[in-house]
Amino acid sequence: MVKVMPLRVGEWTAIGVEVLLPKTTLLAVTAGPGYIMCGALDVQLLNERLKDRAIVAGRAVGVKTIEQLLDAPLESVTDAAQALGITAGMRGREAIRIMAEAAS
């Protein structure tokens, strides 16, 4: 099953996506030019093999819900996310706010 839901993050609306798979759940929240995702995201791949795409993304590990993803500290972020001011250790909600502001 796939759930797509609007999420209020400050004054912006982000989109949450939850994909229920056998033995795992994929979680992502997107706003503006980027997204945050659960531990399934391969930041190293994005930074190295897909560097030319300048993907703005962050990864949080150990999360099981969209709300946990927003509240968790990001374990790693892409180079493009760092260029926007998003850092490892930053809460997902703050990263989404920065992404949303970048689109304004």
C-alpha positions as CSV (number, residue, x, y, z in Angstrom):
1,M,0.0,0.0,0.0
2,V,1.2,3.6,-0.8
3,K,0.0,6.6,1.3
4,V,0.6,10.1,0.1
5,M,-0.3,12.9,2.6
6,P,0.1,16.7,2.8
7,L,2.1,17.8,5.9
8,R,2.3,21.2,7.5
9,V,5.8,22.2,8.3
10,G,5.7,25.7,9.6
11,E,4.0,27.9,7.0
12,W,4.7,25.4,4.2
13,T,3.1,22.2,3.0
14,A,5.3,19.2,2.3
15,I,4.3,15.9,0.9
16,G,4.8,12.7,2.9
17,V,5.0,9.3,1.2
18,E,4.8,6.0,3.0
19,V,5.2,2.7,1.0
20,L,4.4,-0.5,2.9
21,L,6.5,-3.3,1.6
22,P,7.0,-6.9,3.0
23,K,9.1,-6.5,6.2
24,T,9.9,-2.8,5.7
25,T,8.3,0.6,5.2
26,L,9.8,3.3,3.0
27,L,9.3,6.8,4.2
28,A,10.0,10.1,2.5
29,V,9.0,13.7,2.9
30,T,9.5,16.2,0.0
31,A,9.4,20.0,-0.2
32,G,10.8,22.4,-2.8
33,P,14.0,21.1,-4.4
34,G,14.6,18.1,-2.2
35,Y,13.5,15.4,0.2
36,I,14.4,13.5,3.4
37,M,14.1,9.7,3.6
38,C,14.4,6.7,5.9
39,G,17.6,4.6,6.0
40,A,17.0,3.1,2.6
41,L,18.4,6.3,1.0
42,D,22.0,5.8,-0.3
43,V,23.6,9.3,0.2
44,Q,27.0,8.1,-1.0
45,L,25.4,7.0,-4.3
46,L,23.8,10.3,-4.7
47,N,27.0,12.2,-4.0
48,E,29.2,10.0,-6.1
49,R,27.5,8.4,-9.1
50,L,24.7,10.9,-9.4
51,K,26.7,14.0,-8.5
52,D,25.8,15.8,-11.7
53,R,22.1,15.8,-10.7
54,A,22.9,17.8,-7.5
55,I,20.2,16.0,-5.5
56,V,19.1,17.7,-2.3
57,A,18.4,14.9,0.2
58,G,18.9,13.8,3.7
59,R,18.8,10.4,5.5
60,A,17.4,9.5,8.9
61,V,17.9,6.0,10.3
62,G,15.7,4.0,12.7
63,V,12.5,5.8,11.9
64,K,9.2,3.9,11.4
65,T,6.7,6.7,10.8
66,I,6.6,10.0,8.9
67,E,6.4,11.9,12.2
68,Q,9.5,10.1,13.4
69,L,11.3,11.0,10.1
70,L,10.4,14.7,10.7
71,D,11.6,14.6,14.3
72,A,14.8,12.5,13.8
73,P,18.2,14.0,13.3
74,L,19.5,13.4,9.8
75,E,22.3,10.9,9.8
76,S,23.8,12.1,6.5
77,V,23.0,14.6,3.8
78,T,24.0,15.1,0.2
79,D,26.6,17.7,-0.9
80,A,23.8,19.6,-2.6
81,A,21.8,19.7,0.7
82,Q,24.9,21.0,2.5
83,A,25.1,23.8,-0.1
84,L,21.6,24.9,1.1
85,G,22.6,24.9,4.7
86,I,21.2,21.5,5.6
87,T,23.6,19.5,7.9
88,A,23.9,16.0,9.4
89,G,22.4,16.2,12.9
90,M,19.7,18.7,11.9
91,R,16.1,17.5,12.5
92,G,14.2,16.4,9.5
93,R,11.5,19.1,10.0
94,E,14.2,21.8,9.9
95,A,15.7,20.4,6.7
96,I,12.2,20.4,5.1
97,R,11.7,24.0,6.2
98,I,14.9,25.0,4.5
99,M,14.0,23.1,1.3
100,A,10.6,24.8,1.3
101,E,12.1,28.2,1.7
102,A,14.5,27.5,-1.1
103,A,11.6,27.0,-3.4
104,S,10.0,30.3,-2.4
